[in-house]
Amino acid sequence: MAITMSKEVLIRIPQELYSRIKEVSAQEYKSMSAFIRETIKERVDEILSAQDMADIQATRKEFKSRKTVTWRSVKCG
């Protein structure tokens, strides 16, 4: 199964962090993009529990089937 990379994120980081990422990714024989992608995935997996992921999937399914409420219709205050 091939994974299609279709989204891009442009971020600005300090030069020191960029240099460190470049150094570490070279030590692990990975591209900087692959290193950053794997690091983000690991962090997200640590933070979100299985229940959280199930909730996210259910919400995405509802959104795709148009069962959600638009944010503009929600009254604040």
C-alpha positions in Angstrom: 0.0 0.0 0.0 1.5 3.3 -1.1 1.1 6.4 1.0 0.5 9.5 -1.0 2.1 12.7 0.4 -0.2 15.4 -0.7 0.0 18.0 2.1 2.7 20.5 2.7 3.4 22.6 5.8 5.7 25.6 5.7 7.2 26.5 9.1 9.8 28.9 10.2 12.3 27.6 12.8 15.4 29.2 14.4 18.7 28.5 12.6 20.0 26.6 15.6 17.1 24.1 15.5 17.4 23.7 11.7 21.1 22.9 12.1 20.4 20.4 14.8 17.6 18.7 12.7 20.0 18.5 9.8 22.7 17.0 11.9 20.4 14.4 13.5 18.7 13.4 10.3 22.1 12.9 8.7 23.2 10.7 11.6 20.1 8.5 11.1 20.5 8.4 7.3 17.2 10.0 6.7 16.0 13.1 4.8 15.1 16.0 6.9 11.5 15.7 5.7 11.3 12.0 6.8 12.9 12.8 10.1 10.5 15.6 10.9 7.5 13.6 9.7 8.4 10.6 11.9 9.1 12.8 14.9 5.7 14.5 14.5 3.9 11.1 14.1 5.6 9.8 17.2 4.6 12.8 19.2 1.0 12.7 18.1 0.8 9.0 18.8 2.1 9.7 22.4 -0.4 12.4 23.0 -3.6 10.9 21.5 -5.1 7.8 23.2 -6.9 5.1 21.3 -10.2 6.6 22.4 -9.1 10.0 21.1 -8.2 8.5 17.8 -11.6 6.7 17.6 -13.4 10.0 18.4 -11.5 11.8 15.7 -12.3 9.0 13.1 -16.0 9.2 14.1 -16.1 12.9 13.8 -14.4 12.8 10.4 -17.0 10.2 9.3 -19.8 12.5 10.5 -18.2 15.5 8.7 -18.0 13.6 5.5 -21.6 12.5 5.7 -22.6 16.2 6.5 -24.0 15.4 9.9 -22.1 18.2 11.6 -23.1 21.8 12.5 -21.2 24.6 10.8 -19.2 26.8 13.2 -21.0 29.9 12.0 -24.3 28.5 13.3 -22.9 28.1 16.9 -23.9 31.0 19.2 -21.1 32.3 21.4 -21.7 34.0 24.8 
